[in-house]
Amino acid sequence: MMRAMGYEGTPWARTPNLDRVARAGTCFSAAYTPSPVCVPARACMLTGRAGSSVGVLNNHHWLNLDDPRFLTWQFAAAGYQVASFGKQHYACPRRAFDLEGGQVLGHR
């Protein structure tokens, strides 16, 4: 098993917030994904829905909803700061975040 958390003693890991959660008594030992394929997994996380219900079953499908209510937009409306980092291909014609790739974008 690969250790990738600061609280586990990994010298290159910088995870101060998760380290604080771990010191308080909560450690995460497993992670789950709604899909073993990257674009469907991102579609599920953005919408909170199953890939089959949004029509994204592989990396060649696009998230084409008339009015996608992305969870990121709901978090932003509630006052949270949301931004995208890492891979940014969500296979969607609309932006999922107000900040993507260092550029401020509107989602509407």
Rosetta blueprint (number, residue, H / E / L):
1 M L
2 M L
3 R L
4 A L
5 M L
6 G H
7 Y H
8 E H
9 G L
10 T L
11 P L
12 W L
13 A L
14 R L
15 T L
16 P H
17 N H
18 L H
19 D H
20 R H
21 V H
22 A H
23 R H
24 A L
25 G L
26 T L
27 C L
28 F L
29 S L
30 A L
31 A L
32 Y L
33 T L
34 P L
35 S L
36 P L
37 V L
38 C H
39 V H
40 P H
41 A H
42 R H
43 A H
44 C H
45 M H
46 L H
47 T H
48 G L
49 R L
50 A L
51 G H
52 S H
53 S H
54 V H
55 G L
56 V L
57 L L
58 N L
59 N L
60 H L
61 H L
62 W L
63 L L
64 N L
65 L L
66 D L
67 D L
68 P L
69 R L
70 F L
71 L H
72 T H
73 W H
74 Q H
75 F H
76 A H
77 A H
78 A L
79 G L
80 Y L
81 Q L
82 V L
83 A L
84 S E
85 F L
86 G L
87 K L
88 Q L
89 H L
90 Y L
91 A L
92 C L
93 P L
94 R L
95 R L
96 A L
97 F L
98 D L
99 L E
100 E E
101 G L
102 G L
103 Q E
104 V E
105 L L
106 G L
107 H L
108 R L
